[in-house]
Structure formats: structure tokens, C-alpha cells
Amino acid sequence: MTPVFDEHRAALEQHEFMLGIERGRLAVTLDLLTDALILIGQHGVYCTSSRNPNVPALDVQAVLQNMNGAKELIQSVMLELERKKTTQ
């Protein structure tokens, strides 16, 4: 097992039991991404753009955009798995 499985064993077991292995792991992944988004969002408050102090620095904006994109992709996979499950 990799460290992520050890660190998040309880959440993985709970979600895998409720949703199945694939969807449970995706759900925990979404939770981890959400936590990371919160942290990077807080960091963006202090790391502002030199051109416009009202927005995060460009690198923080890029990280936020990519992480939000990853969340959308994971959510779409979960919806597709649910759709396939209900049509079988």
C-alpha cells in the first residue's frame, strides 16, 4: 500500500463500502482535491498579482484552474459510473 491508502484508510473504507471501490476512491480523491483547493485559495490571498493586487498570482491561478478541472473530470467519471450502474 502507498502512504495515501494508509493516511486515508478510514475515509476510503467508508466511501468504498457506501459507493463501491471505484466510486469510493473517486469520492475520497474529490475530498482531497477540495481540501487542497481551500489551502491554495488561502495562499492566494497572500500571494497576489503584482499587476492586480485583487487577484491571486498567475501561478496560483493556474493551480486553481487545473485543480478545478481535475475535480470536474472526476465528477464526470462518477456520474458516468452511476449512469452505467443504473442502466444495467
Secondary structure, 3 states (H helix, E strand, C coil): CCHHHHHCHHHHHHHHHHHCHHHHHHHHHHHHHHHHHHHHHHHHHHCECCCCCCCECHHHHHHHHHHHHHHHHHHHHHHHHHHHHHHC
